Amino acid sequence: MKFLLSLLLWINFAVTPDLASIRKMYPDVTKSETNAKEFTEKLAGVSTNDDPVLVAYKAASILLDSKFKDKLKNKIDRFKEGAKLLESTIKIDPDNIEIRMIRLSIQENVPGITGYKKNIKEDKKFITAHYAEQNGALKNYLKDFVLQSKSFSDKEKQFVK
């Protein structure tokens, strides 16, 4: 019985999650610790060899997980791990609008004390410039993000309408 349970858990983590389900979960991950943990668990099997967009979501899950650590050192270490992974993903695929959106969503919501807010203007500009080029599903996803984003003013949000 233990073997079967172990096998099922392994299969659950070994299977790369589909991007559509991750996109569906992402807007709600900050609403509760339970949502954040489910998101982190769903991405646990993603490695740096997987699709860079999934790796960026994994980085976001690590950054979010840092919020729920008890000790300051653990928070800082986890935060640095997530930020480093996200930045390495952007270096691999700097023209990926979804990865830029993920970084912007993180940077606009982290406390200023982290020092991780330096790319907000750059990512806003990139998203604004490349939004029209995206396919329907991604375009709708980006539109939903932009319309709720704190980084875009009401006037700046006009490009998605």
C-alpha positions, 0 to 999 in steps of 0.5 A: 500500500505504501508503495502504491501511495508513493508511486501515485505521489511520484507520478503526480510530481513527475508530470509537468503541469499544463500551462492552462491550469497554471494560468487559471490558478495564478491570479488567486495564489495570493488570496490564501496560504492554501492557494499558494501551497497548492500552486507550489505543489502543482509546480514542484515537478518543474525543472529548469529544463522544462518550458521557460514559462512553467519555470517562471511560474515555479519561480513565482511560487517560490517567491510566494512561498517565502511569504509563509516562512516563519523565520526571517532567514528562511524568508530571505533565502526562499525569496532570493532563490525564487528571484534568482530563478525568475531572472535566469528564466528571463535571461533564457527567453527575454522576449517572452511576454508571459515571463515579463508579466510574471515578473511584473506581477511579482515586483508590483506586489513585493515590499520595497525593502526587498529591492526587487522592483527595478524592472517594473517600467521595463516590463510595462513597456515590453507588455504594452509594445508586444501585447497586440502580437499575442494569440487570443488565449494569451492576449485575454490572459494578459488583458485580465492581468493588465486591467487589475494591475497596480502598475498601469494607470487607467490611461495606460490600460487603454491599449488592452481595451 
